[in-house]
Amino acid sequence: MPYTPTNEPYRWLRVPRWFLWDGGFLLIASAQGVVPAHAHHAIQIVLALDGGLAIAGADGVWREVRGLVVRPDAEHSFDCNGASGVMLFVDPESSEGAWLAASLREDITTVSEARLDALLPMLREFAAQPDDTGDIAALVRSCVQGLRPGLAPARHADARVTAVLEAIRGADELRVSLDAAAGIACLSPTRFAHVFKQQVGLPFSRYMLWRKLTRAMVAIASERTLAAAAHAADFADAAHLTRTFYQMVGMVPSVLMQGELIEIASPFTTRHGAAAAAE
């Protein structure tokens, strides 16, 4: 029998805990309701600690799962179904993210029972001890490593694009224009726009909006107001941040303020490209 979503509005069933870094987060939460269709650039991992949830892709067909991985930039919506779970946003430009992304053959991949059995005990232990943060970075890396099969892919990033990504990641302000990025890559703006989309999977302007959003998430943890977070992440204003957050995450940014926010260093390593690809 086809799954029918609850159509209830999204709400927390207990106070969520967010571990945030520039480029992603780890969320421990229990929620009820449907998150409407959205798409973002992160690899999204969701593992139910109890019960299950349901997810639909761009085709609108719902399926019930206990664990899933969503490919970057894939449209999806999900029904939390009252489950407690763990959600991870992984930067696909990190070494670990690139490895995991290379193994994904569908927009939405169901996690096998064998992999769930290997991962859930340590995640349940972590969720049951809210005051023992321990080595969260190691926990996050273990989750990603437990989901990626085999050896690392042989494909290398274009060194020119990697140089731009590194510059963006290290910039104090996220006002890098296409022309400025093309200059870093030593390419014409038109050629750079083509190479960037080919390598990263989305247009440069869309990627910059995503980077601003991930920086705003971290800023919310420290600033505690949407206006201040929007300013810190170079959004025009809080309304612009709210619209972007809803389009990419399916929620309003105030959902972060309803939980416990803990900023941590990124658990992942930067992916370095090999020699520039041939023109």
C-alpha positions in Angstrom: 0.0 0.0 0.0 1.4 3.4 -0.9 2.6 5.6 2.0 0.4 8.6 2.8 2.3 11.5 4.5 0.8 13.0 7.7 0.6 16.5 6.2 1.1 17.9 9.7 3.3 21.0 10.1 6.9 20.3 11.1 7.5 20.5 14.9 10.0 19.3 17.4 9.0 16.7 19.9 12.0 17.4 22.1 14.6 20.1 22.2 17.0 19.4 19.2 20.8 19.6 19.5 22.7 21.1 16.6 26.5 20.7 16.2 27.3 23.2 13.6 30.4 24.0 11.5 30.9 26.0 8.3 29.7 23.7 5.6 27.4 21.3 7.6 25.9 20.1 10.8 25.0 17.1 13.0 21.5 17.2 14.4 20.0 15.0 17.1 16.3 15.4 17.2 12.8 13.9 17.5 10.2 15.5 15.3 6.7 15.2 13.8 5.3 16.4 10.5 6.4 17.0 6.9 9.3 19.0 5.6 8.1 20.2 2.2 10.1 19.8 -1.0 13.4 21.5 -1.1 17.0 21.1 -2.5 20.4 22.0 -1.1 24.0 21.3 -2.0 24.9 19.1 1.0 24.9 15.3 1.1 22.1 14.7 3.6 22.2 11.6 5.8 19.2 10.7 8.0 19.3 7.7 10.3 16.3 6.8 12.5 17.3 5.8 16.1 13.9 4.4 16.6 10.9 3.9 14.3 11.2 5.1 10.8 10.4 8.0 8.5 9.3 8.5 4.9 10.8 10.4 2.0 9.8 11.5 -1.5 11.9 12.6 -4.3 11.1 14.9 -7.3 8.6 12.3 -8.5 6.5 12.7 -5.4 6.5 9.0 -4.6 6.8 8.3 -0.9 8.6 5.4 0.6 9.2 4.4 4.2 12.9 4.0 5.3 15.0 3.7 8.5 18.1 5.3 6.9 18.8 7.4 3.8 21.3 9.4 1.9 20.3 12.2 -0.4 22.5 13.3 -3.2 23.6 17.0 -3.5 21.1 19.3 -5.2 18.3 16.6 -5.3 14.8 17.7 -4.6 13.2 15.9 -1.7 10.7 16.1 1.1 10.3 13.9 4.2 7.8 12.9 6.9 9.5 12.7 10.3 6.8 10.4 11.5 7.6 11.0 15.2 10.9 9.2 15.0 14.1 10.1 16.9 17.0 10.3 14.6 20.3 11.8 13.5 20.7 14.1 10.5 24.0 15.0 8.9 24.8 17.6 6.3 28.1 16.8 4.6 30.0 19.2 2.3 30.3 17.4 -1.0 33.5 19.4 -1.7 35.3 17.8 1.3 37.4 14.7 0.8 35.0 12.5 2.7 32.0 14.1 1.0 33.5 13.6 -2.5 34.1 9.9 -1.7 30.6 9.3 -0.5 29.0 11.3 -3.3 30.9 9.2 -5.9 29.1 6.1 -4.6 25.6 7.5 -4.9 23.8 6.2 -8.0 20.3 7.6 -7.2 19.0 10.9 -5.8 17.9 9.0 -2.7 19.7 5.9 -1.5 18.2 3.7 1.2 20.8 2.6 3.8 21.0 -1.2 4.1 20.0 -3.0 7.3 23.6 -4.2 7.7 25.0 -0.7 7.6 22.3 0.5 10.0 23.2 -2.3 12.5 26.8 -1.2 12.4 26.1 2.6 12.9 23.1 2.8 15.2 24.6 1.5 18.4 27.2 4.3 18.6 24.7 6.9 17.6 22.1 5.8 20.2 24.9 5.9 22.8 25.8 9.4 21.8 22.1 10.6 21.8 21.5 9.1 25.2 24.4 11.1 26.8 23.6 14.7 25.9 26.3 16.1 28.2 29.1 13.9 27.0 30.1 15.5 23.7 33.3 13.5 23.4 35.0 13.5 20.0 32.1 14.5 17.8 34.4 14.9 14.8 35.3 11.2 15.1 31.7 10.2 15.4 30.7 12.2 12.3 33.6 10.8 10.2 32.6 7.2 11.4 29.1 7.8 10.1 30.3 8.9 6.7 32.9 6.1 6.5 30.3 3.5 7.4 28.2 4.5 4.5 30.8 4.8 1.7 31.8 1.6 0.0 35.2 0.5 -1.3 38.2 2.5 -2.2 38.3 6.2 -2.9 37.4 7.1 -6.5 40.1 7.9 -8.9 38.4 11.0 -10.2 40.3 14.3 -9.3 38.9 17.8 -8.9 40.0 20.4 -11.3 42.8 22.3 -9.5 41.5 25.7 -10.8 38.1 25.1 -9.3 39.7 23.8 -6.1 41.7 27.0 -5.8 38.5 29.0 -6.0 36.7 26.8 -3.5 39.6 27.2 -1.0 39.5 31.0 -1.5 35.8 31.1 -0.8 36.1 28.9 2.2 38.8 31.1 3.7 37.2 34.5 2.8 36.0 36.7 5.6 33.3 38.1 3.3 31.3 36.0 0.9 31.1 38.7 -1.8 33.2 36.9 -4.4 32.0 37.8 -7.8 32.1 35.5 -10.9 34.8 37.7 -12.4 36.9 37.6 -9.3 36.6 33.8 -9.1 37.5 33.5 -12.8 40.6 35.6 -12.1 41.7 33.2 -9.3 41.2 30.3 -11.8 43.0 32.1 -14.6 40.0 31.6 -16.9 37.6 33.8 -18.7 34.3 34.3 -16.8 32.4 32.3 -19.4 34.8 29.4 -19.4 35.1 29.4 -15.6 31.3 29.4 -15.2 31.2 26.3 -17.5 34.0 24.5 -15.7 32.7 25.4 -12.3 29.2 24.0 -13.0 30.7 20.9 -14.6 32.9 20.2 -11.5 30.6 21.3 -8.6 27.2 20.5 -10.1 25.5 23.9 -9.8 26.0 27.4 -11.1 28.5 29.6 -9.3 25.9 32.1 -8.0 23.8 29.2 -6.6 26.9 27.8 -4.9 27.7 31.2 -3.3 24.2 31.4 -1.9 24.7 27.9 -0.4 28.0 28.9 1.2 26.3 32.0 2.7 23.5 29.8 4.1 25.9 27.4 5.8 27.8 30.4 7.3 24.6 31.9 8.5 23.7 28.6 10.3 26.9 29.0 12.3 26.3 32.7 12.8 22.9 32.0 14.3 24.6 29.9 17.0 26.8 32.9 18.0 24.7 35.9 17.1 21.3 34.5 18.2 19.3 36.9 16.0 18.4 36.4 12.3 19.4 40.0 11.5 22.9 39.6 12.9 23.3 36.2 11.3 22.2 37.6 7.9 24.7 40.4 8.2 27.5 38.1 9.2 26.9 35.8 6.2 26.5 38.7 3.7 22.8 38.3 3.0 20.9 41.4 2.1 18.7 41.1 5.2 17.0 38.7 7.5 14.1 38.3 5.0 16.6 37.2 2.3 18.1 34.7 4.7 14.7 33.3 5.6 13.6 32.8 2.0 16.9 31.1 1.1 16.8 28.9 4.2 13.3 27.8 3.4 14.0 27.1 -0.3 17.1 25.0 0.5 16.2 23.4 3.9 12.4 23.3 3.8 12.2 25.1 7.2 12.5 28.7 8.5 15.9 29.5 10.1 14.2 30.1 13.5 14.0 26.3 13.9 17.7 26.5 14.9 16.9 28.9 17.7 14.5 26.4 19.2 17.3 24.0 20.0 20.7 23.8 21.7 23.4 25.2 19.3 27.0 24.1 19.6 29.6 25.3 17.2 32.5 22.9 16.4 35.4 22.7 14.0 34.7 21.0 10.7 35.2 17.2 11.0 36.2 16.9 7.4 39.3 17.6 5.3 39.6 19.7 2.2 39.7 18.0 -1.1 42.8 19.0 -3.1 42.7 18.7 -6.8 45.3 17.3 -9.1 46.7 19.1 -12.1 44.3 21.2 -14.0 42.1 19.3 -16.5 42.8 19.8 -20.1 40.8 22.5 -21.8 
